Structures are given as structure tokens and as C-alpha cells.
């Protein structure tokens, strides 16, 4: 993973010192709340319903074991013993004290971490494939390009005050595990027919109040032109994006208003106009970025696995659901699940953080990845270590064997924490998980995605779930809207609203009814929920939910 140089350290250290001064002036009354607002947001600090929340940047989801231990220390000393993994691969502390934030940022700085640009109308954390560098279907590792974008966009004066927040995702594999079509800019690394590396460029995606899928505006952009083309997109957006209405300020609204053809023409014109001014990426610069992501010292191992029928059923289930193939023989990719009935999805405790740091050092070259599904990945585990890793992690509640199932819920903190939320998310998830606690039943359903958002900001990305749930407010009461048919990846689709919203106590029974229709109507056990819904439409599901007396 990327290691800071002296310039990186100086920039982050100065930012910490600067913010401490701003905080001191605010607490003494020298700085007004209005003046302090953009300053705290630029450092990832929100004021939530019950306490301030600090969002920490995890660039493209990469963390070292030392950084995990630092997060654990912060949880213990400044929070309530846990933190939260977000759908943008970042970490949030939900219970920090305002006056202690500068001290937290100082601790983060010592392990090469920060909270810069985790909020505000700027370029946010660049996300990527959590399996980058180890996936069997990868064309090339996308992380060096993520790092180039991170360095270029950090504190960039031209793009520090965009019309609205701006999100970029980069992948380098055949499968889209970062949902690039749901981002302001999505990049896929590809090779031309001549073997040259470059990018497909997608622009104008996003969820929230007006969910839209990005349009392909460049089928092939040579890699040396990457930053110049990103600048062109952002300059067009900066000039023409709406600033009079925050609900219409995202680039997706601009692309929709102009049409993708006209928007593309303006970007190409801007790109050509600055072609000889904007520097191109040299082979040396790209090579330098790649040098931080070289393969670890893999052993030469057989890919043969021992017969698993001699092991406990729970371990066999974990192997089937939470362990994936690796590009190197004798290794596997392990997902440590943060989906346990006793804690909120994506929450991770001090004890779990320290345990995972130890696992990373022992089994995975000292590195881990956060995922958009709010789990943790150990990317380089030897096959011979899998059982021992499972034994060590089972008491820490990290091996729930449900990855990709209905029980692998993605869920925002909702009204229990967030001041923007219209309704609580966590009780809805708990009610559903209690109803679907039988693993045999869950496995029989195959892969189904479930996402729950507490408000229209859609932090859990409920629009792209096979089954999505959105909290809404009805005259001060919590209600929930169900959507069906969402999908991620290259075949991304926005879910359709099933019908009128329901109160909390009726949501879990409604989901049960939806699942019953799926099981009864699927062609065979191999037909996915998504395929069944596309074949039937929402009619049978709607009838089952709304024609039932709960």
C-alpha cells in the first residue's frame, strides 16, 4: 500500500495544526458557527443527532495493521468502543467530543491517516474494487490510478468548492465490484486492441433524491491523459453545475439536462482546449505509483484443498460463502463479516479491530481492505491457514457465513444517530434478521441483496439492492418504502417502488411475503431473485404485500 513521503507528512501535519487553531477559536467564541461550518466539514467533522461524528478517509479501502490498531485506540479513548465502516469504504466515529477532535486527528496523522475531504463540496474518497490486485478476473490493478487521483485531488484549489460533493470509482476487472455507473465519474481500466492501457469513462451517476446511472462518454482514454480528462469533466461541471438548488447540484442533473451527447461534446472541447497546458502522466509517474502495489512475497503452493467434510459444518458454510478464489495458487481471499445479529451492520469494536490487525500480520501480509458492503477483506490468506483463521475469529463474531445473502445487509446508522435521517434503519434490519435466522432457509434463497437507508440521501444505496428499504417521515411518524429490482455491476439498475409505505412493524412481514412469492414463482432453485423479478414484474409481489392482513 502507499507510504507517505516527507511532503505528505508535512501537508497532513500542517492541516492538523491548522484545524486545532480553528477549533480553539470556535470554542472560545472568536469564530462563529457559520464561519466554522465549512472548516469542520473540510476535516470530516459533522454534528449529528446525539454527538459529533468524525469521518476518516480510507483511500480505496486500504488499511495496514498499524492503522487498525490506531483506530482501535481511538475507539477506546475517544468513542464508545466501536466505529463504523461506510459504503464508501471510510470509517466513522459516531460519539466523539468536539474539543477532542484535534487530538484524534493528531493520532491519525502519526499512522498516515486523516479526515481531509471526507465531507464538503469537493472530490471525496476514491473507491475501488476491494479485491484489487488479487482478483482472478483482473486486467490490471486499479489502485495505482486511485492513488494518482487521490494525490491530484487532495486540497486541489480549483475543485475545493464544487457545486456539490463529487465521487470517483476505479476498477480494473471484468466484474464491477465498485458500481462505477453509480458515481459522478466511473473509470474502468481496459486495453486497446493494440494492448495500450486506458480507461472507459462513465459520468453522471448517483443515487439520493434523483437516482441515475452514469453514461459512457469515452470508450477509450489513454492512461497518460487521465488527469487532463478528469479536469475537463470537473471544469464543465464547475462552470455549469447548479449552485442555486442543492437538490439539483450534482453532475448527474447537468448530464441529464444537457444530454450525454452534448455533455460529452463540452468535455471534449474543454479537454482539447487545455491539451497542451495540462501535463500528461508520464510512464515514470505511473510506474512510481505502481511501485507501492507490487505483489507480496507469495510462496509457491499447491491449490489443492483438504477434504472439508472432516471439518465442522459452520466452517464448511464459511468456506462456501466468505472465501473466494485468488489469482495465486495456494491462496484465498477471505471476507470477515461485520454482519452479526448482536451488532449493527458495519460496526466494528475495539476488540475486533485489534484481532483483525493480528490476523492481518499473521495471515495476510499486514494489510486489510474495507468494502462497500461494510465488511473487511483479508486478501492473501494461504489455504493451509484458513481453518486456523476461522477458529481464531469465530469467538470474535467475525465469521458469520452469509456474504452475498439476504442476511448480508447493508445499512446506514439511520435515525438512531444521523440528524438527517427520517427514520431508524437498525430496528428494521434486526426485525428482518430475526425472521430470517435459519441459515438453511437463507442459503436456499441464493444471492439476494438487501439495503436499508434511513433517508433519501441513500447512504446505504438502497436503490441498487434487489430489495431496498427507505425510511420516510409521515407527519412525524416513521414509515418505510420498499423498492424491488435494483442491481449493481455493469448491469446496474435502479429499483422500482413497490407501493405505499408501511410502518416499521409491517416491514419484516412484507419482506417475508416478497420472499415467499420468489420461492413459489422461480423456475428452479438456480433462478435468482433478480431474474425472477425481471420475468414476473412487480405485480405478484405487490399483490402479496398489500392484499395481506398482517
Secondary structure, DSSP 4 states (H G I P E B T S, - for coil): -----HHHHHHHHHHHHHHHHHHHHHHTTSS-HHHHHHHHHTTTEEE-SSSEEEEE--GGGEEEHHHHHHHHHHHHHHSSSEEEE-TTS-EEEEEE-GGGHHHHHHHHHHTT---TTSSSSSB-PPEE-TTTTT-TTBSS--HHHHHHHHHHHTT-GGGSS-SS-B-EEEE-BSS-SS-GGGSSEEEEEEE-TT--EEEEEEE--B-TTS-BPPEEEEEEEEGGGHHHHHHHHHHHHHHHS--S-GGG-SHHHHHHHH-HHHHHHHHHHHHHHTTTTSPPPPHHHHHHHHGGG----------PPPPGGGS-HHHHHHHHHHEEE-SSTTEEEEEEP---TTS-TTEEEHHHHHHHHHHHHHHSTTEEEE-TTS-EEEEEEEGGGHHHHHHHHHTTT---S-TTSTTS-EE--GGGT-TT-SS-SHHHHHHHHHHT--HHHHHHT-S--EEEESSTT-TT-GGGSSEEEEEEEETTEEEEEEEE--B-STT-BPPEE-SS-EEHHHHHHHHHHHHHHHHHHSSSTTS-HHHHHHHH-SHHHHHHHHT---
